Amino acid sequence: MKINDLEIQRHYDRAISVVKGIPEDLLPIFGLMDAYGWFKRTEAVDSARVREITGLLTSQELRPLLKAWYLRHDNMNPTADTFRHTLESLIGEELPLKA
């Protein structure tokens, strides 16, 4: 995946290179989620990097993978669930969890 911001790209590349157990097609979502968590903590939720990551996660191109990501989970911690609801608001669609 090509990301405009070099720091996001580095974080993304590092994250997907070390993770195990994630299906290859979902690695872009994992890498972006990992980068989101890092830059949200180290910069701010409204930083340009966090906005770029959120934009990528909600892009039409990645939307099917984002939905597949959430369908793999039957529950999540409250912070992750809040972020899922934020993404739902941004895309105007539900991101259901595994039933």
Beta strands, then each sheet from edge to edge (+ up, - down):
end
